[in-house]
């Protein structure tokens, strides 16, 4: 899949890329839920909690990027 850059700096993906992005969003959301549940464990040490929080932050960042790419797909002007 080759992304096409639109006039508004949005990335326009093919339907195949869009489906893959949607699948990844769901996968990342499930991983975030699992990690948030793991934080409820009171036996975790401080370092492990920090590592889990960093992983949650990275996954949430990925979800935001993928979501933005999907939203741009419907409104971008393709050259």
C-alpha positions as CSV (number, residue, x, y, z in Angstrom):
1,X,0.0,0.0,0.0
2,X,1.4,3.4,-1.0
3,X,-0.1,6.4,0.8
4,X,-1.0,9.4,-1.3
5,X,-0.4,12.8,0.2
6,X,-3.4,15.1,-0.1
7,X,-3.6,18.8,-0.3
8,X,-4.2,19.2,3.5
9,X,-1.2,17.0,4.5
10,X,-3.5,14.1,5.2
11,X,-2.5,10.6,4.2
12,X,-5.1,9.0,2.0
13,X,-5.0,5.2,2.1
14,X,-6.5,2.6,-0.1
15,X,-9.4,0.6,1.3
16,X,-6.9,-2.2,2.1
17,X,-4.8,0.1,4.2
18,X,-7.9,1.5,5.9
19,X,-9.1,-2.0,6.8
20,X,-5.6,-2.7,8.2
21,X,-5.6,0.5,10.2
22,X,-9.0,-0.3,11.7
23,X,-7.8,-3.8,12.6
24,X,-4.8,-2.3,14.4
25,X,-6.9,0.2,16.3
26,X,-9.0,-2.6,17.7
27,X,-5.9,-4.7,18.5
28,X,-4.2,-1.7,20.3
29,X,-7.4,-0.9,22.2
30,X,-7.6,-4.4,23.5
31,X,-3.9,-4.3,24.6
32,X,-4.5,-1.0,26.4
33,X,-7.5,-2.5,28.3
34,X,-5.4,-5.5,29.3
35,X,-2.5,-3.3,30.5
36,X,-4.9,-1.0,32.4
37,X,-6.3,-4.0,34.2
38,X,-2.8,-5.1,35.1
39,X,-2.2,-1.7,36.8
40,X,-4.9,-2.7,39.3
41,X,-2.6,-5.3,40.7
42,X,-1.3,-4.0,44.1
43,X,1.7,-6.3,44.1
44,X,3.5,-4.6,41.2
45,X,6.6,-2.7,42.0
46,X,7.2,0.9,41.0
47,X,9.5,0.2,38.0
48,X,6.9,-2.3,36.5
49,X,4.1,0.2,37.0
50,X,6.1,2.9,35.1
51,X,6.9,0.5,32.3
52,X,3.2,-0.4,31.9
53,X,2.2,3.2,31.9
54,X,4.8,4.0,29.2
55,X,3.5,1.1,27.1
56,X,-0.1,2.4,27.5
57,X,1.0,5.9,26.4
58,X,2.7,4.5,23.3
59,X,-0.3,2.4,22.3
60,X,-2.6,5.3,22.9
61,X,-0.4,7.5,20.7
62,X,-0.5,4.9,17.9
63,X,-4.3,4.7,18.2
64,X,-4.5,8.5,17.8
65,X,-2.4,8.5,14.7
66,X,-4.3,5.6,13.1
67,X,-7.6,7.2,13.9
68,X,-6.5,10.6,12.4
69,X,-5.4,8.8,9.3
70,X,-8.8,7.2,8.9
71,X,-10.6,10.5,9.5
72,X,-8.4,12.3,6.9
73,X,-9.2,9.6,4.4
74,X,-12.7,10.7,4.0
75,X,-12.0,14.5,3.7
76,X,-8.6,14.7,1.9
77,X,-8.2,16.1,-1.6
78,X,-6.0,13.7,-3.6
79,X,-3.8,15.2,-6.3
